[in-house]
């Protein structure tokens, strides 16, 4: 019997939900399509009908949740006014989303803590490193704009400072994923972002 479009979409959603749970519990490298199919209550053939392989499943999880691999990739214009304040606001907003309990917590836990380096996942890590560089490039643009507006010292290396900011927020996320979810308010996230940027200001004096 031919399935309706609605039934196909429902099956796809069940497979993705099962994949999220199996990836989280077993890790991406150790997870198998057979386990995912069993968790979803479908055949392996049904999984292959929707996804060509395990990596396609992982990518679909992020796409369906409207999440980017690196939450700190941000667009930036050289014409931004009060660039340092804008950077602080954006970092705070992203930290609120990622550190709080919610769908993003599970996805970033899979990517940062349950996606082991292996031949199978090598392309994912290569892509992840490229996206990290993109995030740091955008942060460096923000810092260069802040320097141009005399908000930061001209002695500051914006690329090294951006790497510091990105490493700090990423490390904060990884640590938070090892602990119970936090109820991160906007005020707390703004304080965290402010403290990180204060370190940049102090280092450039």
Secondary structure as UniProt FT lines:
FT   HELIX           5..26
FT   TURN            28..30
FT   HELIX           33..40
FT   HELIX           44..50
FT   HELIX           54..64
FT   TURN            65..66
FT   TURN            71..72
FT   TURN            78..79
FT   HELIX           83..99
FT   HELIX           103..113
FT   TURN            119..121
FT   HELIX           122..148
FT   TURN            149..150
FT   TURN            154..155
FT   HELIX           158..177
FT   HELIX           186..203
//
